[in-house]
Amino acid sequence: MASEQCQSEEIQHSPTRPILLLHRLPGFNLSFLPLLQTWYTVLDPLEDPPDPLFTTRSKSARVMVCLGPTPVRLEDLEKYPSVECIVGSSAGVNHFDLNACRRRGIRITNAGDTFSDDAADYAVGLMFDVLRRISSADRFIRSGDWPVKKEYPLGSKMSGKRVGIVGLGSIGSRVAKRVEAFGCSIAYNSRKMKPNVQYPYHKNVQDLAANSDVLILCCALTNETYHVVNKDVMTALGKDSIIVNVGRGALIDEKELVQSLVQGEIGGAGLDVFENEPNVPGELFALDNVVLSPHRAVVTLESFARLQELILRNLEAFFSNKPLQAQIEFE
């Protein structure tokens, strides 16, 4: 057994294999790591027991595989002077120090539109759940309240709603197509007006909110979109309207959101993301007009399979000097 383990380690760290640097937070694991290890020497700084030669070997690694939202900061890049490419597994880019990568000439790929259909499905699901009170109805029955209280509060009709989408990109455009099938009208806000898009465009989110029954957040988290939904936006949205967030938690001023929900200043919320995950404000737990989800909008068996294929294709492309897929364009 010991000889087999030693042989396996020799294969994994063979000098003839291209080196991959795994960059991850504790608890983030790569499901297809054994597959990668058949083609590459994979270096993991969190390996247990640690590789005594990691520091030396990692300095020659040309590719970093970044799992999920693991931050890639300047101090991380300084440890790995040979990295030329970061292959990411997340749809977002806010965890990368883009300026540091730009200065180093490091190319970055992300999940592209791998998760877009799943995230759009989930956004519509949250919208439907909040409006029709489905999760709340489930709790009503499981708690034994139906025979006692008899009547369950009415929900709100989904069809015909005015839906405002913040971020009409890969996910947002898919959300629009889905809610159009329910007879909803669409308006949107993005960094700039989209060519060949017929939906009304609003230059700022507050104006969009004032003309929406449902505000769905699908945009990336950047310096410009941090707390893009603030108290003014929630006031403009009003007490009969709802917010759905499948983007990033910090798109919303969470403290103001909690206050607005508790005080009944907005009608409800469907939240898949939060500012300080996995910590969720306790005030939300008691609110039946709020549906909570543990950052799972993009997670399906099918999306993970597509992500694996994309990562493998990009690794092969990099080492073959071919174009990368889903490469981030620096502004």
Long-range contacts (C-beta under 8 A, 24 or more apart in sequence): 11-37, 12-37, 12-41, 12-42, 13-41, 13-51, 13-53, 13-57, 14-41, 15-41, 17-41, 18-62, 18-63, 18-319, 19-43, 19-57, 19-58, 19-60, 19-61, 19-62, 19-63, 20-61, 20-63, 20-64, 20-65, 20-315, 21-58, 21-61, 21-63, 21-64, 21-65, 21-80, 21-83, 22-46, 22-64, 22-65, 22-67, 23-64, 23-65, 23-66, 23-67, 23-70, 23-72, 23-76, 23-86, 24-66, 24-67, 24-68, 24-70, 25-67, 25-68, 25-69, 25-70, 28-67, 28-68, 28-70, 29-67, 30-65, 30-67, 31-304, 31-308, 32-308, 35-312, 36-65, 36-315, 40-315, 62-318, 63-87, 63-315, 63-318, 63-319, 65-89, 65-311, 65-315, 66-90, 66-95, 66-96, 69-94, 69-95, 70-95, 71-95, 71-96, 72-96, 72-97, 72-101, 73-97, 73-100, 74-100, 77-101, 77-104, 77-106, 84-318, 85-109, 85-318, 85-324, 87-311, 87-314, 87-315, 87-318, 89-307, 89-311, 91-115, 91-116, 91-119, 91-171, 91-298, 92-220, 92-221, 92-248, 93-220, 93-328, 94-220, 94-221, 94-222, 94-248, 96-328, 98-328, 98-330, 101-330, 102-330, 107-324, 107-327, 107-328, 108-327, 108-328, 109-310, 109-314, 109-324, 109-325, 109-326, 109-327, 109-328, 110-326, 110-328, 111-298, 111-307, 111-310, 111-326, 112-170, 112-310, 112-325, 112-326, 113-170, 113-326, 114-303, 114-306, 114-307, 114-310, 114-326, 115-171, 115-297, 115-298, 115-303, 115-307, 116-170, 116-171, 116-174, 117-174, 118-297, 118-298, 118-299, 118-300, 118-302, 118-303, 119-171, 119-174, 119-218, 119-246, 119-297, 119-298, 120-171, 120-174, 120-175, 120-177, 120-178, 120-218, 121-178, 122-246, 122-272, 122-293, 122-296, 122-297, 122-298, 123-171, 123-175, 123-216, 123-218, 123-244, 123-246, 123-270, 123-297, 124-175, 124-178, 124-179, 126-244, 126-246, 126-270, 126-271, 126-272, 126-291, 126-293, 127-158, 127-163, 127-179, 127-214, 127-216, 127-242, 127-244, 127-270, 128-158, 129-270, 129-291, 130-242, 130-244, 130-268, 130-269, 130-270, 130-289, 130-290, 130-291, 131-155, 131-156, 131-157, 131-158, 131-161, 131-214, 131-242, 131-268, 132-156, 132-158, 133-288, 133-289, 135-291, 136-288, 136-289, 139-288, 153-288, 156-240, 156-267, 158-182, 158-184, 159-183, 159-184, 160-184, 160-185, 161-185, 161-213, 161-214, 162-187, 162-211, 162-212, 162-213, 162-214, 163-187, 163-212, 163-213, 163-214, 163-216, 164-188, 164-189, 164-202, 164-208, 164-209, 164-211, 164-212, 164-214, 164-215, 164-216, 165-189, 165-216, 165-218, 166-190, 166-205, 166-208, 166-215, 166-216, 166-217, 166-218, 166-219, 166-228, 166-229, 166-247, 166-251, 167-217, 167-218, 167-219, 167-220, 167-247, 168-194, 168-197, 168-199, 168-218, 169-218, 169-219, 169-220, 171-218, 171-246, 172-216, 172-218, 172-219, 175-216, 175-218, 184-214, 187-211, 187-212, 190-219, 191-224, 205-229, 205-233, 206-232, 206-233, 206-236, 207-236, 209-233, 209-234, 209-236, 209-237, 209-241, 210-236, 210-237, 212-237, 212-241, 213-240, 213-241, 213-242, 214-241, 214-242, 214-243, 214-244, 215-241, 215-242, 215-243, 215-244, 216-243, 216-244, 216-245, 216-246, 217-243, 217-244, 217-245, 217-246, 217-247, 217-251, 217-252, 218-246, 218-247, 219-247, 219-251, 220-247, 220-248, 221-247, 221-248, 221-250, 221-251, 225-251, 226-250, 226-251, 227-251, 227-252, 227-253, 228-252, 229-253, 229-257, 230-256, 231-256, 231-260, 234-260, 234-265, 234-266, 235-265, 237-266, 238-266, 238-267, 239-264, 239-265, 239-266, 239-267, 240-267, 241-266, 241-267, 242-266, 242-267, 242-268, 242-269, 242-270, 242-289, 243-268, 243-269, 243-270, 243-271, 244-269, 244-270, 244-271, 245-269, 245-270, 245-271, 245-272, 245-273, 246-272, 246-273, 246-297, 247-273, 248-273, 249-273, 249-274, 249-275, 249-276, 249-277, 250-275, 254-281, 258-283, 258-284, 261-287, 261-289, 261-290, 262-287, 272-296, 272-297, 273-297
